[in-house]
């Protein structure tokens, strides 16, 4: 995600450079194909879902334990 913002910022910088230096739009260098945009296969997507499930389950347990602790402290 950060690479997206870096590329966007760089593209904007090149556009400003072309406008202010009165250059042709061809002066902007072409971006290379991003290697990090490899499409995910179906098995990769299936492996991603259990991981997300475990993370959400862990967050729910932490919130439940925190709520119980606050309830015990507040009622005591």
Secondary structure, DSSP 8 states (H G I E B T S, - for coil): -HHHHHHHHHHHHHHHHHHHTT--GGGS------TT-----HHHHHHHHHHHHHHHHHHHHHHHHHHHHHHHHHH-
